[in-house]
Amino acid sequence: MDNHTLFQNFVTFTAAVHRVQQDLTKEAKPDELTALQYSMLEHIAVGQPLTPSDISDCFHMSMPNTSRELKKLVQKGLVEKRESEEDRRKLRIHLSKAGAVMMNEAFQSSEARFADRIGRISDEEREAIFQALNTLHQKVFY
């Protein structure tokens, strides 16, 4: 298989990932959050601590827009800004206790939808999916 064919398959796959993620999280997102704020919280939850630049880069947002959204999340008590231990000029973004509780509940809801989606797959299929995800993570999504 050539790289072009592999790339086309990858593009199709990533589009499907986004659709499935929307489906898995549509019931998980609290009403008081915008879709962007929820996505930011999800990103922080799995990658914390993050810098505002990390978040800006991930969501293709300007730093002023990122700062504005982070300020809203701080005001809602869902994230905290802390000085970096290595460099006090840098901020690190963490979930607050309330943010961690909210995201744990959201992830539980998403996990239940995921369990429904995969239904009754065999142990072998479950292991194959696990290995495929690990391979993608190591080779493509590093």
BAMARKE-886124 format. One line per field, with one value per atom (N, C-alpha, C): atom name; x, y, z; residue number from 1. Coordinates in steps of 0.2 Angstrom, whole numbers. Layout:
// residues N
site: c(CA,...)
X: c(X,...)
Y: c(Y,...)
Z: c(Z,...)
pos: c(NUM,...)
END
This chain:
// residues 142
site: c(N,CA,C,N,CA,C,N,CA,C,N,CA,C,N,CA,C,N,CA,C,N,CA,C,N,CA,C,N,CA,C,N,CA,C,N,CA,C,N,CA,C,N,CA,C,N,CA,C,N,CA,C,N,CA,C,N,CA,C,N,CA,C,N,CA,C,N,CA,C,N,CA,C,N,CA,C,N,CA,C,N,CA,C,N,CA,C,N,CA,C,N,CA,C,N,CA,C,N,CA,C,N,CA,C,N,CA,C,N,CA,C,N,CA,C,N,CA,C,N,CA,C,N,CA,C,N,CA,C,N,CA,C,N,CA,C,N,CA,C,N,CA,C,N,CA,C,N,CA,C,N,CA,C,N,CA,C,N,CA,C,N,CA,C,N,CA,C,N,CA,C,N,CA,C,N,CA,C,N,CA,C,N,CA,C,N,CA,C,N,CA,C,N,CA,C,N,CA,C,N,CA,C,N,CA,C,N,CA,C,N,CA,C,N,CA,C,N,CA,C,N,CA,C,N,CA,C,N,CA,C,N,CA,C,N,CA,C,N,CA,C,N,CA,C,N,CA,C,N,CA,C,N,CA,C,N,CA,C,N,CA,C,N,CA,C,N,CA,C,N,CA,C,N,CA,C,N,CA,C,N,CA,C,N,CA,C,N,CA,C,N,CA,C,N,CA,C,N,CA,C,N,CA,C,N,CA,C,N,CA,C,N,CA,C,N,CA,C,N,CA,C,N,CA,C,N,CA,C,N,CA,C,N,CA,C,N,CA,C,N,CA,C,N,CA,C,N,CA,C,N,CA,C,N,CA,C,N,CA,C,N,CA,C,N,CA,C,N,CA,C,N,CA,C,N,CA,C,N,CA,C,N,CA,C,N,CA,C,N,CA,C,N,CA,C,N,CA,C,N,CA,C,N,CA,C,N,CA,C,N,CA,C,N,CA,C,N,CA,C,N,CA,C,N,CA,C,N,CA,C,N,CA,C,N,CA,C,N,CA,C,N,CA,C,N,CA,C,N,CA,C,N,CA,C,N,CA,C,N,CA,C,N,CA,C,N,CA,C,N,CA,C,N,CA,C,N,CA,C,N,CA,C,N,CA,C,N,CA,C,N,CA,C,N,CA,C)
X: c(4,0,4,3,7,4,9,7,1,-1,-7,-13,-13,-19,-20,-14,-14,-17,-14,-17,-24,-27,-34,-38,-36,-39,-39,-33,-32,-37,-37,-42,-49,-51,-58,-59,-54,-54,-54,-50,-50,-57,-60,-67,-72,-71,-76,-74,-68,-67,-70,-70,-73,-81,-84,-91,-93,-89,-90,-89,-84,-83,-89,-91,-97,-103,-104,-109,-108,-102,-101,-101,-100,-100,-106,-111,-116,-121,-121,-125,-121,-114,-110,-109,-109,-107,-113,-110,-115,-118,-124,-128,-124,-121,-118,-112,-109,-103,-105,-101,-101,-97,-98,-95,-87,-85,-78,-75,-79,-77,-76,-81,-81,-75,-74,-68,-61,-61,-55,-54,-59,-59,-57,-60,-58,-50,-48,-41,-36,-38,-35,-35,-40,-41,-36,-35,-31,-24,-22,-16,-12,-16,-14,-7,-3,-4,-2,-6,-5,-4,0,0,-5,-7,-11,-9,-3,-1,-2,-2,-4,-11,-15,-22,-24,-21,-21,-19,-14,-12,-16,-19,-23,-30,-32,-39,-39,-32,-31,-35,-33,-36,-31,-33,-28,-27,-21,-20,-25,-27,-33,-39,-41,-47,-46,-40,-39,-39,-36,-36,-43,-47,-54,-58,-57,-61,-58,-52,-49,-51,-52,-55,-62,-66,-73,-73,-68,-68,-65,-61,-58,-64,-68,-74,-79,-80,-84,-82,-75,-72,-70,-69,-67,-60,-56,-49,-45,-39,-35,-29,-26,-20,-15,-9,-4,3,7,14,18,22,26,31,33,38,45,46,52,53,48,48,42,43,37,34,37,33,28,29,24,18,12,6,5,3,1,-7,-11,-18,-19,-23,-25,-33,-36,-43,-43,-48,-50,-53,-54,-58,-65,-68,-75,-74,-69,-68,-66,-63,-61,-67,-71,-78,-82,-83,-87,-84,-78,-75,-76,-75,-76,-83,-88,-95,-96,-93,-93,-90,-84,-81,-85,-88,-92,-98,-101,-107,-104,-99,-96,-94,-91,-89,-95,-101,-107,-110,-109,-111,-106,-100,-95,-96,-98,-100,-106,-111,-117,-114,-110,-108,-104,-100,-96,-100,-105,-110,-106,-107,-105,-99,-94,-88,-84,-81,-77,-71,-68,-62,-56,-56,-51,-52,-58,-59,-57,-59,-57,-50,-46,-39,-36,-39,-37,-38,-44,-45,-40,-39,-34,-27,-25,-18,-18,-23,-24,-23,-27,-27,-20,-16,-10,-5,-6,-1,-2,-9,-10,-7,-8,-5,2,6,13,16,12,15,12,6,3,2,-1,-4,1,7,12,13)
Y: c(-6,0,6,11,17,22,27,32,36,37,41,37,31,27,27,26,25,32,38,44,45,43,44,40,34,30,33,36,40,46,49,55,53,48,45,42,39,37,42,48,53,57,57,60,56,50,45,46,47,47,54,59,65,64,61,59,55,50,45,49,53,57,62,65,69,65,59,55,52,51,48,54,60,65,70,69,73,73,68,68,69,69,70,77,82,89,92,95,99,105,106,112,119,120,126,127,122,123,124,128,127,121,119,114,115,121,122,122,124,124,117,113,105,102,104,101,103,109,111,107,107,103,96,93,86,85,90,90,91,96,97,91,87,82,76,75,70,72,78,80,85,86,91,89,94,101,103,108,111,118,121,128,131,137,141,140,140,139,132,127,120,120,123,123,127,133,137,133,130,126,120,117,111,113,119,121,126,128,133,139,141,148,153,159,164,164,167,167,171,177,181,177,173,169,163,160,155,158,163,166,168,171,172,166,160,154,151,152,149,153,160,164,162,160,158,152,147,141,142,146,148,151,156,159,153,148,143,138,139,135,128,127,121,120,125,125,129,128,132,134,140,142,142,138,138,140,143,145,138,138,132,132,126,125,126,125,126,133,137,143,147,151,155,160,161,165,162,155,151,148,148,146,138,135,128,127,124,124,117,116,110,110,104,104,106,109,110,104,103,98,97,103,103,101,103,101,94,91,84,80,82,78,79,84,85,81,81,77,69,67,60,58,62,61,60,65,65,59,57,51,45,45,39,38,44,44,42,44,43,35,33,26,21,23,19,19,25,25,21,21,17,10,8,1,-1,3,1,1,5,5,-1,-3,-9,-16,-15,-21,-27,-33,-39,-41,-38,-40,-45,-49,-55,-52,-56,-54,-53,-57,-57,-50,-48,-42,-36,-37,-31,-30,-36,-36,-33,-35,-32,-24,-22,-15,-11,-14,-12,-11,-16,-16,-11,-11,-6,1,3,10,11,6,7,9,5,6,13,15,22,27,26,31,31,26,26,28,27,28,34,36,42,48,46,51,53,52,53,61)
Z: c(0,0,0,-4,-4,1,2,8,6,0,-2,0,-2,0,8,11,19,21,19,21,20,14,13,18,19,24,31,33,39,40,34,34,36,32,33,41,43,50,55,54,59,59,53,53,57,56,60,67,69,76,79,75,77,78,73,74,80,81,87,93,93,99,101,96,97,100,97,99,106,108,115,120,118,123,123,118,118,124,127,134,140,139,144,146,141,142,146,152,156,152,153,150,151,156,158,154,150,146,139,135,128,126,120,117,117,116,116,123,128,135,137,135,137,134,127,124,127,130,133,140,143,150,148,143,142,140,136,134,141,145,151,155,156,160,158,152,149,149,149,148,153,158,163,166,168,167,160,158,151,152,147,147,142,143,139,131,130,123,120,125,123,121,124,123,117,116,110,104,104,98,97,102,101,97,99,97,91,89,84,85,92,94,95,95,97,104,107,114,117,115,118,119,114,114,119,119,124,131,132,139,141,137,138,140,137,138,145,146,152,158,157,162,164,159,161,165,163,166,174,174,181,185,182,186,188,184,185,190,192,197,195,188,185,183,183,182,186,187,191,187,188,185,190,189,194,191,195,192,191,186,185,190,192,197,194,187,184,182,180,178,180,185,188,183,178,173,169,169,165,169,166,170,168,172,171,173,168,169,172,177,180,181,181,184,191,193,200,203,209,212,209,208,205,198,194,187,186,191,191,192,197,198,192,189,183,177,176,171,172,178,180,178,180,178,171,167,160,157,159,157,158,164,166,161,159,155,148,145,139,139,144,145,144,147,146,139,136,128,124,126,123,123,129,131,126,126,122,114,112,105,103,108,106,107,111,112,114,111,113,109,109,105,109,106,109,113,117,120,115,110,105,101,100,96,101,107,112,112,112,112,106,100,94,94,96,96,101,107,111,108,105,101,96,92,87,89,95,98,100,103,106,100,94,89,86,85,83,87,93,98,98,97,97,90,85,78,75,77,73,78,84,88,94,93,98,99)
pos: c(1,1,1,2,2,2,3,3,3,4,4,4,5,5,5,6,6,6,7,7,7,8,8,8,9,9,9,10,10,10,11,11,11,12,12,12,13,13,13,14,14,14,15,15,15,16,16,16,17,17,17,18,18,18,19,19,19,20,20,20,21,21,21,22,22,22,23,23,23,24,24,24,25,25,25,26,26,26,27,27,27,28,28,28,29,29,29,30,30,30,31,31,31,32,32,32,33,33,33,34,34,34,35,35,35,36,36,36,37,37,37,38,38,38,39,39,39,40,40,40,41,41,41,42,42,42,43,43,43,44,44,44,45,45,45,46,46,46,47,47,47,48,48,48,49,49,49,50,50,50,51,51,51,52,52,52,53,53,53,54,54,54,55,55,55,56,56,56,57,57,57,58,58,58,59,59,59,60,60,60,61,61,61,62,62,62,63,63,63,64,64,64,65,65,65,66,66,66,67,67,67,68,68,68,69,69,69,70,70,70,71,71,71,72,72,72,73,73,73,74,74,74,75,75,75,76,76,76,77,77,77,78,78,78,79,79,79,80,80,80,81,81,81,82,82,82,83,83,83,84,84,84,85,85,85,86,86,86,87,87,87,88,88,88,89,89,89,90,90,90,91,91,91,92,92,92,93,93,93,94,94,94,95,95,95,96,96,96,97,97,97,98,98,98,99,99,99,100,100,100,101,101,101,102,102,102,103,103,103,104,104,104,105,105,105,106,106,106,107,107,107,108,108,108,109,109,109,110,110,110,111,111,111,112,112,112,113,113,113,114,114,114,115,115,115,116,116,116,117,117,117,118,118,118,119,119,119,120,120,120,121,121,121,122,122,122,123,123,123,124,124,124,125,125,125,126,126,126,127,127,127,128,128,128,129,129,129,130,130,130,131,131,131,132,132,132,133,133,133,134,134,134,135,135,135,136,136,136,137,137,137,138,138,138,139,139,139,140,140,140,141,141,141,142,142,142)
END
